[in-house]
Amino acid sequence: GNLDIRDLAAGTSLYLPVEVAGALFSIGDTHAAQGDGEVCGTAIESAMAVTATFELIKGQPLAMPRFSTPGPVTRHL
């Protein structure tokens, strides 16, 4: 899948459903700025240094991706 969400920035917690044993994760096509969903078909492409920490939480049903931000705005997909 692909998530084009401008609020996925430093300090954001992202929760993804894992439906396949041995699932993998990758990060790519990072943007310095974009709108939600990249509806205009473009964004400001940029190199990024990304550090990600993963924790598998079993037994928590999650129907779709969710995220929370450290700031005043937290939205769910």
C-alpha beads as a LAMMPS data file, in Angstrom:
LAMMPS data file: protein, C-alpha beads

77 atoms
76 bonds

1 atom types
1 bond types

-500.0 500.0 xlo xhi
-500.0 500.0 ylo yhi
-500.0 500.0 zlo zhi

Masses

1 110.0

Atoms # bond

1 1 1 0.000 0.000 0.000
2 1 1 0.862 3.663 -0.138
3 1 1 0.075 6.391 2.393
4 1 1 0.306 10.021 1.217
5 1 1 -0.566 11.838 4.453
6 1 1 1.095 15.163 5.230
7 1 1 0.666 14.679 9.003
8 1 1 2.992 11.647 9.039
9 1 1 5.997 13.596 10.310
10 1 1 8.586 13.451 13.089
11 1 1 7.096 12.171 16.335
12 1 1 4.011 10.592 14.753
13 1 1 2.892 7.131 15.859
14 1 1 1.532 5.057 12.984
15 1 1 -0.541 1.927 13.611
16 1 1 -0.890 -0.535 10.746
17 1 1 -2.914 -3.742 10.620
18 1 1 -0.736 -6.793 9.975
19 1 1 -2.688 -9.487 8.193
20 1 1 0.103 -11.724 6.874
21 1 1 2.645 -13.725 8.870
22 1 1 6.152 -12.470 8.092
23 1 1 4.894 -9.139 6.713
24 1 1 7.526 -6.587 5.660
25 1 1 7.661 -2.772 5.795
26 1 1 9.365 -0.236 3.549
27 1 1 9.652 3.551 3.353
28 1 1 10.167 5.429 0.103
29 1 1 9.082 8.365 -2.048
30 1 1 9.467 10.872 0.793
31 1 1 8.158 14.416 0.315
32 1 1 9.171 17.756 1.843
33 1 1 5.639 19.060 1.250
34 1 1 2.413 17.716 -0.215
35 1 1 -1.324 17.724 0.210
36 1 1 -3.240 14.826 1.694
37 1 1 -3.538 12.097 -0.883
38 1 1 -1.345 13.913 -3.398
39 1 1 -4.540 14.853 -5.262
40 1 1 -2.766 17.330 -7.523
41 1 1 -0.515 14.518 -8.707
42 1 1 2.713 16.045 -7.456
43 1 1 4.679 16.872 -4.322
44 1 1 8.064 18.345 -3.443
45 1 1 10.300 15.277 -3.658
46 1 1 13.101 15.205 -1.094
47 1 1 15.677 12.903 0.418
48 1 1 14.966 12.055 4.063
49 1 1 16.834 10.431 6.930
50 1 1 14.261 8.212 8.651
51 1 1 14.500 6.341 11.930
52 1 1 11.644 3.938 12.616
53 1 1 10.940 1.804 15.665
54 1 1 8.576 -1.146 15.386
55 1 1 6.505 -2.890 18.031
56 1 1 4.183 -5.774 17.202
57 1 1 1.022 -5.575 19.302
58 1 1 -0.860 -8.855 19.055
59 1 1 -4.550 -9.338 19.739
60 1 1 -5.593 -5.773 18.876
61 1 1 -8.044 -5.735 15.970
62 1 1 -7.305 -2.853 13.623
63 1 1 -9.422 -2.542 10.487
64 1 1 -7.413 0.264 8.861
65 1 1 -4.276 2.372 9.422
66 1 1 -4.426 4.940 12.233
67 1 1 -1.990 7.552 13.476
68 1 1 -1.525 10.016 16.323
69 1 1 0.612 13.150 16.318
70 1 1 2.500 14.728 19.223
71 1 1 0.903 18.127 18.492
72 1 1 -2.588 19.511 18.973
73 1 1 -4.024 17.716 15.918
74 1 1 -4.563 13.972 15.858
75 1 1 -6.539 12.533 12.993
76 1 1 -7.437 9.015 12.110
77 1 1 -7.649 7.649 8.592

Bonds

1 1 1 2
2 1 2 3
3 1 3 4
4 1 4 5
5 1 5 6
6 1 6 7
7 1 7 8
8 1 8 9
9 1 9 10
10 1 10 11
11 1 11 12
12 1 12 13
13 1 13 14
14 1 14 15
15 1 15 16
16 1 16 17
17 1 17 18
18 1 18 19
19 1 19 20
20 1 20 21
21 1 21 22
22 1 22 23
23 1 23 24
24 1 24 25
25 1 25 26
26 1 26 27
27 1 27 28
28 1 28 29
29 1 29 30
30 1 30 31
31 1 31 32
32 1 32 33
33 1 33 34
34 1 34 35
35 1 35 36
36 1 36 37
37 1 37 38
38 1 38 39
39 1 39 40
40 1 40 41
41 1 41 42
42 1 42 43
43 1 43 44
44 1 44 45
45 1 45 46
46 1 46 47
47 1 47 48
48 1 48 49
49 1 49 50
50 1 50 51
51 1 51 52
52 1 52 53
53 1 53 54
54 1 54 55
55 1 55 56
56 1 56 57
57 1 57 58
58 1 58 59
59 1 59 60
60 1 60 61
61 1 61 62
62 1 62 63
63 1 63 64
64 1 64 65
65 1 65 66
66 1 66 67
67 1 67 68
68 1 68 69
69 1 69 70
70 1 70 71
71 1 71 72
72 1 72 73
73 1 73 74
74 1 74 75
75 1 75 76
76 1 76 77
